[in-house]
Amino acid sequence: MTQQQTKKIIRYERKFLCRIGVPIGLLIGGLAGYLLQPDGWDWIAAVVWGIIISVIINFVVKVSLNRPTKIALSISPILSSKYMMERFDCKVTNKEKRKLSSLGLAIISITSH
């Protein structure tokens, strides 16, 4: 995947989680507030604070994903596949362990013909 595709996937997941999590959290928090003090409940204040809190939460989630996004973008696909092969105990042959330098690629090209 390219860096733009990775950023797009992370942005999509952030929006998806915020669209689900923020309304559920506001609903549960509002219900708890109403049950604790039904006489002191103000619907206008609840809606205004709900909007303010949802904007703040979206910003916090966006900022908190900056570091993991940078880490994901800094890892090359080759290192990532090597990690996954080691993690799942995939068998690696000697041919797959060759260096991918210009000389190594030239040798691979010559020996494959």
N, C-alpha and C positions, 0 to 999 in steps of 0.2 A: 504494500500500500504506500501511496505517496504521503507526504506530510500533510497536504491539504485534505486528503481523504481521512486521515487519522483525526485531524482537527474537527472535521465535519461530523464524524461518528461521536466524538466526545461531546461536541456541542449538542448533538441530537439527544444523547443520553442525559445530559444536564437538563435540557428542556423537558424531556419526558419525565424525569424524576421530580422536577419542580412542579409540573402540572398535576402530578398525582399526590406528592407529599405535602405541598403547601395547603391545598384545600382540605385535605384530611386533618392536618395539624390544626388549622384554623377552626374547623368544625368541632374537633375534640376539645380544643381550648375554650371555644365559645360555649360549648355545652357545659363544661366544668365550671366556667365562670358564672353561667346562669344558674346552675344548680347550687353553687355556693352562696350567691346573693341575688335571688330573683327580684327582690324589691329595688335593688340598686342598679339593675340592668338598663343600659341605654343602647338602643339599636343603632342610632346614628354614630355614636362613639365606637361601637363594635365594628361597624363597616369601615369607618375611617382608619381605625387602628389595624384592621385586617388588611387593608390596602397597603398601608405603610409597612407592616410586617412582611407581607409577601414581596414587596420590592427589596427590602433589606435582605431577606432570605435568598432571593434570586442572586443578589450581588455577592453574598457570602459564599454561596455554592460556586459561583463563577470564579471568584478569587481562590477558593480552596482547590479548584481543579487546575490552576496554572502550573503548579509544581509537578503533579503527576503527568500532565500533558507534555511538559518539557522533557521529563524522563523518558516517556514513551517515544518522543520524537528523536531523542538522542541515540537510541538503540538501533543498530542496523538490523535489517531483516536476517542477515546471515548469522549474527550472534544470537538473535532470538530463536532461530530454528535450531541452532546448536544447543542452546539451553533447553529447549523443549525435547530434543532427542535425549539429552542427558537425564532430564527429569523423568521421562517415561521409559528409560532403559532401552532405547532403540539400539540395535546392533549397527555399528559403524565399521565399514570395511576400510582397508588401507587406501583404496582408491578415493574414498570420500574424504580422507584426511589430508589430501594434498593441498599445498598452499595455493591461494588464488592471486599470485603475483603475475606479472607479465610473462616471466620466464616459465612459471608453472602452467599458465594457460597455453603457452606455445607448445610445451611438452605434451599437454593433454590433447591439443589439436593434432599434433604430429602422430602421436600414438593411436589416436582413434581412427585414423585413415588407414 
